[in-house]
Amino acid sequence: MPEDAPRLDDQVCFALYAASRAVTSLYRPLLDELDLAYAQYLVMMVLWEHGSSQVKDLGTALSLDSGTLSLLKRLEKQGLVRRERRSDDERSVCVTLTADGSALRQKAVPLPTTIGDAMGLDSAGLDELRETLRALTNAVNAYRIRPTAAASRAGRGAGPARVRRPRPPGTPGRSRPDPGRGPSRR
């Protein structure tokens, strides 16, 4: 292997991936006792903090996509949350804790301490790690949405520039007509 070839152990992305998997796997047996999956636990944490939330806001807070709805259906089936359409806006669904959902919070209280102990970090170390990870997330998100030079010149604004791959000759598609082939039939 050439000396300048990237090595897996030198990649920040792999270190983040491995750490995420390791920490999430620590939660699994603890959450099994609460009959929650990790994503469900995160939803419950938001609801324990705020009492209720719009589905859209839950998705935004947790960086979840439209799969949030099936996750909420399972929590509702377990009797932990209630989903209701807002009377003033039928498109908006509010998620509220049930009494059982609120009571489950007490069983979940020790989880962060247990996980922190397993990480081998004291309170200050956990705070520093959390702030570093937030800064990393913010920097990456800002990078993803910044306008590229090509997009700015083209007047497209923010977002990554679309990359167009050349088509092999004779491949049908929406490319410009070949000037030597005569008028287009579009």
N, C-alpha and C positions, 0 to 999 in steps of 0.2 A: 504494500500500500504506500503511495507517495506520502512524503512527510507533511505536505500541505493539505492532505485530504481531511475533511471534517471527521472528528471522532465523536461517537455517540455520547461518551461521558463528558465531553466539553460543551454540549448543547444545553443551553438554558431551558429550551422547550422540553427536553426530555426530563430534566431535573424537576420542572414544574409538574409534568405529567405523572412521574413516579411518585412525587410527594402527594399530589392530589389523590391518586389511587390509594396510597398507603393510609392517608388520613380518613378518606371515605370508608375504607375497609374497617377502620377502628370503630366507626359508628355502627356498622351493620349489626353486630350482636346486641349492642345497647338499644338500637332502634327496634330490633326484633321483639324485645320485651315490651315495647310500646305499640307493637303492630303497625309500625310506620316505615315507609321507605325513606331514603335520605331526602328526596325532593319534597315529599309530604311533610317531613320534619321542618324543612325550611319554610314552607307555607304556614305551618302551625306557628312557627316562631314569629312571623310577621303578624299573624292574627293575635297571638298572645300579647304582642307589643301594642297593637292598635285596636283590637277588638273586632274590627270589621275592615273590609277592603273591597274595592272594585276589582273584578277579574283582571282588567287591563292593568291596573296599578300593581297587582301581585306579579303579573308577568314582567313588568318593567323592573320592579324592585329585585326580583330574583333572576333576571335575564333568562326567563323562560319563554318558550314560543307557544303556539296554539295548543300544544299538548297539555298545557296547564288545565284545560277543561276536563280532560279525562282523569287527571290527577285529582281534581276537585270532586268529580263524580264519585271516585273511590272514597274520599274522605267523607262525603255526604252519606254514602252507603254504610260507612262505619259509624255514623251518628255523631261525628265530630264537628261538622260544619253544616250550615244551611245556606243554600243559594236562592236568592230572590231577585227577580227583575224589578228595577226601579219603576215606580208608577209614573214618574215624570219623564222617563227615557227608557223605553222598552228594550233598546239595544244594550243597555248597561245592566250588568249583573253584579249584585253585592253579595259578598261572602261573609257570613257571620259565624262566630263560634257558638256551638250548643253548650249546654251545661257540662256534658261529657267532655267536649273539646276543651273547655276551660279547666276542668278538673285534671285533665291529662298533663297540664303544665307542671304540676307538683312532681309528677314522676320524672319529668324531663329536666328538672332543675340541676341535678348532679352531672349531666352529660358534658357540658363545657369544661368543668373542672377535671373530670376523668380524662377527657381528650387532651387537655393541657398538660396533665401529669404524664401521659403517655408520650407526649412530644419532648419531654425533658426540658421544658422552658418555664422560667418563673414568670410572674405577671408582667414584669418589664420586658422580658424577651418576647412574650406573646404580643404585647402592644407594639413593639418594634417590628415584629414580623408582619402583623396586620397592616401597619402603616406602609411598610415596604410593598406589600402585595397590592394595596389600594393604589399606591403611586404607580406601580407597574401597570395595573389594569387601566387606570386613567390615561397613562401615556400611550398605551396600545390603542385604546378606543379613540383618542385624539388623532393618532396617526392614521387610523382607518378612515376617518371622516374628513381629513384635511384635503383640500383641493390639490390635485396634481398639477404640475406645470402645464401639461398638455391639455387638461380639462379647462384650466383657466384661460389658456389661449383660445380654446374652442368655444368659450363662453358657457361651458356646462356647469361650472360651479363646483361644489363639494362632491366628494365621492371618488372612488377609484376610477381611473380611465378604463374604458372598455378596450380590451385587447382583441384585435381582429386577426385571426389566423388566415394566412393565404389559402385559397382553395386550389386543389389540383386543377389543371386545365381540363375543360369539358365537364366539370362538376356542376350540376344545376344548383342554383341558389339565387339569392337576392343581390348578387354583385352587379356592378355596372356592366352594361353590354359592351362587348368587344367591338371597337370601332370598325374593324375589318369585316364584321359579320352582317352588316346591314342594320335596318331599323329594328327596334325592339317591338314585340307584339303585346306589350302590357297595356 
